[in-house]
Amino acid sequence: MTAAVPKLSCSHIPVLLSEVLEQLQPAAGETYIDGTFGAGGYTRALLEAAPCRVIAIERDPTAFAEGQALVSEFSGRLTLVPTTFSDMERAAHEAGVEQVDGVVLDIGVSSMQLDDPARGFSFLRDGPLDMRMSQSGPSAADVVNTADEEDLANILYRLGEERRSRAIARTIVKARGDAPITTTKRLADIVERVLGRARGGDKHPATRTFQALRIYVNDELGELERGLEAAERLLKPGGRLAVVTFHSLEDRMVKLFFQDRSGKTAGASRYLPEPSAPTRTPSFRIVNTRGFTPNKKETDANPRARSARLRVGIRTDAPPWHGR
């Protein structure tokens, strides 16, 4: 049975909201971490579903400032912290909380960031080649204009799974020799020159390049790894970790984390002997090995939800593993 979704006064509806609520099962007096606050969709839904408390985390200064209205609305029940979700333990402890009942992470770029050309996350409208979620540190333009050809190719291949990474990197290096690459349109045009234009319903040829640069600039995979381990340490026995991902690299990391922590071996074959018992007691129990995906109604209303997958684990009473 799917949990009822509270009416949200904010315009941004987060992906797989009803499934997240159903899995987290918010209850009176409990405390939750929303590690990716964004427009506050999950946070609001949790606070409206039960008289609970939420410690929300947001690294984007713009979203953090806009979230203060929600803090005022739920006075005393919402704490908004300007940091990264890998820092959730410190955020919780400074709020006087030692353990929490649930953690939700939405690993993706918010609609607010994608739709603002000044942030440089999307090639659909021209803007500065930025992509920094925290609005500090090196930008995508810095990487594109200073990384050597081999490093740039490796970024595109490993983080964007771009098969033509070397050809794209070579063309970028040649183009920046004429003039620095500072806008999203110029970079998209350079990639399109290598891969050709998209046909029919195909993705734009620059999609993988932009994904790779965004992940690199924001250290998204490193942040995810540290965030999963922080959640493991922070959750009380029976607490739930819900993670929504949007592409294969993130989903694979979350899937392997839960497999590892639940004592399951990925890719076991019925033709091989049973693997030996794990040397450590499982710290999570997997709720659904295949994960949850949006239904057609949701993807019709929000095409960006099509690639989303929700994976959920329930914390056991075993000690955290402290890495692999």
C-alpha positions as CSV (number, residue, x, y, z in Angstrom):
1,M,0.0,0.0,0.0
2,T,1.4,3.4,-1.0
3,A,1.7,6.1,1.6
4,A,-0.5,9.2,1.0
5,V,1.5,12.2,-0.2
6,P,0.9,15.4,1.8
7,K,-0.1,18.4,-0.2
8,L,3.0,20.4,-0.8
9,S,2.9,24.2,-0.9
10,C,6.2,24.3,-2.8
11,S,6.1,24.0,-6.6
12,H,8.9,21.5,-6.8
13,I,7.7,17.9,-6.3
14,P,10.6,15.6,-5.5
15,V,11.0,12.3,-7.4
16,L,9.5,9.1,-5.9
17,L,8.0,11.1,-3.0
18,S,5.3,8.6,-2.0
19,E,7.7,5.7,-2.1
20,V,10.2,7.6,0.0
21,L,7.5,8.4,2.6
22,E,6.3,4.8,2.6
23,Q,9.8,3.5,3.2
24,L,10.8,6.0,5.9
25,Q,7.5,5.7,7.7
26,P,7.8,9.1,9.6
27,A,6.3,9.0,13.1
28,A,5.8,11.4,16.0
29,G,8.9,12.3,18.0
30,E,11.4,10.8,15.4
31,T,14.3,12.6,13.8
32,Y,15.2,12.5,10.1
33,I,18.1,13.8,8.0
34,D,17.3,15.2,4.5
35,G,20.8,15.3,3.1
36,T,19.8,17.1,-0.1
37,F,17.3,19.8,0.8
38,G,17.1,21.5,-2.6
39,A,13.6,23.1,-2.7
40,G,12.6,21.4,0.5
41,G,10.2,18.8,-1.0
42,Y,11.2,15.8,1.0
43,T,11.6,17.9,4.2
44,R,8.2,19.4,3.9
45,A,6.6,16.0,3.2
46,L,8.2,14.5,6.3
47,L,7.2,17.4,8.5
48,E,3.6,17.3,7.3
49,A,3.3,13.5,7.5
50,A,4.1,13.4,11.3
51,P,5.0,15.7,14.1
52,C,8.7,14.8,13.7
53,R,12.0,16.7,13.4
54,V,14.1,17.1,10.3
55,I,17.8,18.2,10.1
56,A,18.2,19.3,6.5
57,I,21.5,19.8,4.7
58,E,22.1,22.1,1.7
59,R,25.4,23.0,0.1
60,D,24.0,25.5,-2.4
61,P,23.9,29.0,-0.8
62,T,20.9,30.1,-2.9
63,A,18.8,27.1,-1.9
64,F,19.9,27.5,1.7
65,A,18.8,31.2,1.7
66,E,15.4,30.3,0.1
67,G,14.9,27.5,2.7
68,Q,14.8,29.9,5.6
69,A,11.0,30.4,4.9
70,L,10.4,26.7,5.6
71,V,12.5,26.9,8.8
72,S,10.2,29.7,10.0
73,E,7.1,27.8,9.0
74,F,8.1,24.7,10.9
75,S,9.6,26.6,13.8
76,G,11.4,24.3,16.2
77,R,11.0,21.2,14.0
78,L,13.4,22.0,11.1
79,T,17.1,22.8,11.3
80,L,18.7,23.8,8.1
81,V,22.5,23.4,7.9
82,P,24.8,24.9,5.2
83,T,27.1,22.0,4.5
84,T,27.5,18.8,2.5
85,F,25.6,15.6,3.4
86,S,28.9,13.8,4.1
87,D,29.1,16.1,7.1
88,M,25.7,15.0,8.4
89,E,27.1,13.5,11.6
90,R,28.5,16.9,12.7
91,A,25.3,18.6,11.7
92,A,23.2,16.2,13.8
93,H,25.5,16.3,16.8
94,E,25.6,20.1,16.8
95,A,21.8,20.0,16.7
96,G,21.9,17.9,19.9
97,V,21.1,14.6,18.1
98,E,23.2,11.5,18.5
99,Q,21.2,9.1,16.3
100,V,18.4,9.4,13.7
101,D,15.5,7.3,12.6
102,G,15.9,7.9,8.9
103,V,18.1,9.5,6.2
104,V,17.0,10.5,2.7
105,L,19.4,11.4,-0.1
106,D,18.4,12.6,-3.6
107,I,21.6,12.3,-5.6
108,G,21.0,14.7,-8.5
109,V,20.9,18.2,-9.7
110,S,17.8,20.1,-8.5
111,S,15.3,21.6,-11.0
112,M,16.2,25.0,-9.7
113,Q,19.8,24.5,-10.6
114,L,19.1,23.0,-14.0
115,D,16.6,25.7,-15.0
116,D,18.9,28.6,-14.1
117,P,21.2,29.2,-17.1
118,A,23.5,31.3,-14.8
119,R,24.5,28.1,-12.9
120,G,25.8,26.4,-16.0
121,F,24.5,22.9,-15.4
122,S,22.5,22.6,-18.6
123,F,23.3,23.1,-22.3
124,L,19.7,23.8,-23.2
125,R,20.2,27.5,-22.6
126,D,23.5,29.4,-22.9
127,G,25.2,30.5,-19.7
128,P,28.5,30.5,-17.9
129,L,30.3,27.1,-17.7
130,D,30.1,26.9,-14.0
131,M,28.3,23.8,-12.5
132,R,29.4,24.4,-8.9
133,M,26.7,23.4,-6.4
134,S,28.4,25.2,-3.5
135,Q,29.2,28.2,-5.8
136,S,32.8,28.0,-4.6
137,G,36.0,26.4,-5.8
138,P,37.1,25.5,-9.4
139,S,34.4,25.7,-12.0
140,A,33.7,23.5,-15.0
141,A,35.3,26.2,-17.1
142,D,38.5,26.0,-15.0
143,V,38.6,22.2,-15.6
144,V,38.0,22.4,-19.3
145,N,40.6,25.1,-19.8
146,T,43.4,23.8,-17.6
147,A,43.2,20.0,-17.4
148,D,45.6,18.3,-19.8
149,E,44.2,16.2,-22.6
150,E,44.7,12.8,-20.9
151,D,43.1,13.9,-17.6
152,L,40.2,15.4,-19.5
153,A,39.6,12.3,-21.5
154,N,39.7,10.2,-18.3
155,I,37.2,12.4,-16.6
156,L,34.8,12.1,-19.6
157,Y,35.3,8.3,-19.8
158,R,35.1,7.4,-16.1
159,L,32.4,9.9,-14.9
160,G,30.4,10.3,-18.1
161,E,30.9,6.8,-19.6
162,E,31.6,8.6,-22.8
163,R,33.1,6.2,-25.4
164,R,34.5,9.0,-27.6
165,S,36.2,10.7,-24.6
166,R,39.6,11.0,-26.3
167,A,38.3,12.6,-29.4
168,I,36.3,15.1,-27.4
169,A,39.2,15.9,-25.1
170,R,41.5,16.4,-28.1
171,T,39.0,18.8,-29.8
172,I,38.4,20.7,-26.5
173,V,42.2,21.2,-26.1
174,K,42.5,22.5,-29.7
175,A,39.5,24.8,-29.3
176,R,40.7,26.3,-26.1
177,G,43.9,27.2,-27.8
178,D,42.0,29.6,-29.9
179,A,40.0,31.1,-27.0
180,P,39.0,30.0,-23.5
181,I,35.8,27.9,-23.3
182,T,33.6,29.8,-20.9
183,T,30.0,29.1,-21.9
184,T,27.8,26.1,-22.0
185,K,26.8,26.6,-25.6
186,R,30.4,26.7,-26.8
187,L,31.2,23.5,-25.0
188,A,28.1,21.8,-26.3
189,D,28.9,22.9,-29.8
190,I,32.4,21.5,-29.5
191,V,31.1,18.1,-28.4
192,E,28.4,18.1,-31.1
193,R,31.2,18.8,-33.7
194,V,32.8,15.5,-32.6
195,L,29.7,13.3,-32.1
196,G,27.3,14.8,-34.6
197,R,23.8,16.0,-33.9
198,A,21.2,13.9,-32.0
199,R,18.6,12.3,-34.1
200,G,15.0,11.7,-33.2
201,G,14.6,11.1,-29.5
202,D,18.3,10.5,-28.8
203,K,20.0,12.4,-26.0
204,H,21.9,15.5,-26.8
205,P,25.5,14.4,-27.7
206,A,26.9,16.7,-24.9
207,T,24.9,15.0,-22.2
208,R,27.6,12.6,-21.0
209,T,30.3,15.3,-21.1
210,F,28.3,17.7,-19.0
211,Q,27.5,14.9,-16.6
212,A,31.1,14.0,-16.2
213,L,32.2,17.6,-15.6
214,R,29.4,18.2,-13.0
215,I,30.3,15.0,-11.1
216,Y,34.0,15.9,-11.2
217,V,33.6,19.6,-10.2
218,N,31.4,18.7,-7.2
219,D,33.2,15.4,-6.2
220,E,29.7,13.8,-6.3
221,L,30.9,10.2,-6.1
222,G,33.3,10.9,-3.3
223,E,30.6,12.8,-1.5
224,L,28.1,9.9,-2.0
225,E,30.6,7.3,-0.6
226,R,31.3,9.4,2.4
227,G,27.6,10.2,2.9
228,L,26.6,6.5,2.8
229,E,29.2,5.7,5.5
230,A,28.1,8.7,7.6
231,A,24.5,7.6,7.4
232,E,25.5,4.1,8.5
233,R,27.1,5.5,11.6
234,L,24.3,7.9,12.4
235,L,21.3,5.7,12.0
236,K,19.9,3.9,15.0
237,P,18.9,0.2,14.8
238,G,15.8,-0.1,12.7
239,G,16.5,3.3,11.1
240,R,16.1,3.6,7.3
241,L,18.4,4.9,4.6
242,A,16.6,5.9,1.4
243,V,18.7,7.0,-1.6
244,V,17.4,8.2,-5.0
245,T,19.8,8.1,-7.9
246,F,19.6,9.3,-11.5
247,H,22.4,7.5,-13.4
248,S,24.2,4.2,-13.4
249,L,27.4,5.4,-11.7
250,E,25.5,6.6,-8.6
251,D,23.1,3.7,-8.6
252,R,25.9,1.1,-8.9
253,M,27.6,2.7,-5.9
254,V,24.5,2.6,-3.7
255,K,23.6,-0.9,-4.8
256,L,27.1,-2.3,-4.0
257,F,27.1,-0.4,-0.7
258,F,23.9,-2.2,0.4
259,Q,25.0,-5.5,-1.0
260,D,28.3,-5.2,0.9
261,R,26.7,-4.1,4.2
262,S,24.0,-6.7,4.0
263,G,26.5,-9.5,3.6
264,K,25.4,-10.4,0.0
265,T,27.9,-11.1,-2.8
266,A,27.2,-9.4,-6.1
267,G,27.1,-11.5,-9.2
268,A,27.0,-14.9,-7.4
269,S,26.6,-17.8,-9.8
270,R,24.5,-21.0,-9.1
271,Y,27.4,-22.9,-10.8
272,L,29.9,-21.9,-8.2
273,P,30.2,-22.9,-4.5
274,E,28.4,-20.7,-2.0
275,P,30.6,-17.7,-0.9
276,S,32.0,-18.0,2.6
277,A,30.1,-16.2,5.3
278,P,30.9,-12.5,5.7
279,T,33.6,-11.7,8.3
280,R,31.5,-8.9,9.7
281,T,27.9,-8.8,10.9
282,P,25.6,-7.1,8.3
283,S,24.9,-3.5,9.2
284,F,21.9,-3.2,6.8
285,R,19.0,-5.3,5.6
286,I,18.0,-4.5,2.0
287,V,14.3,-3.7,1.5
288,N,14.0,-4.4,-2.2
289,T,17.0,-5.8,-4.2
290,R,15.7,-4.3,-7.5
291,G,15.0,-0.9,-6.1
292,F,11.9,1.3,-6.7
293,T,11.3,3.2,-9.9
294,P,8.7,5.8,-10.9
295,N,5.4,4.8,-12.4
296,K,4.1,6.1,-15.7
297,K,2.0,8.8,-14.1
298,E,5.0,10.3,-12.5
299,T,7.3,10.1,-15.5
300,D,4.6,11.6,-17.7
301,A,4.3,14.5,-15.3
302,N,8.0,14.8,-14.8
303,P,10.2,13.4,-17.6
304,R,13.3,14.0,-15.5
305,A,12.1,11.2,-13.2
306,R,12.5,8.5,-15.9
307,S,16.0,7.4,-14.8
308,A,15.4,7.6,-11.1
309,R,15.8,4.6,-8.8
310,L,15.2,4.4,-5.1
311,R,17.2,2.0,-2.9
312,V,16.4,1.5,0.8
313,G,18.2,-0.3,3.6
314,I,17.2,-0.9,7.2
315,R,19.9,-0.5,9.8
316,T,20.6,-3.5,12.0
317,D,22.0,-3.4,15.5
318,A,25.5,-4.3,14.3
319,P,28.4,-1.8,14.6
320,P,29.2,0.3,11.5
321,W,31.8,-1.2,9.2
322,H,34.0,1.9,9.0
323,G,34.7,1.5,5.3
324,R,35.3,-1.8,3.4
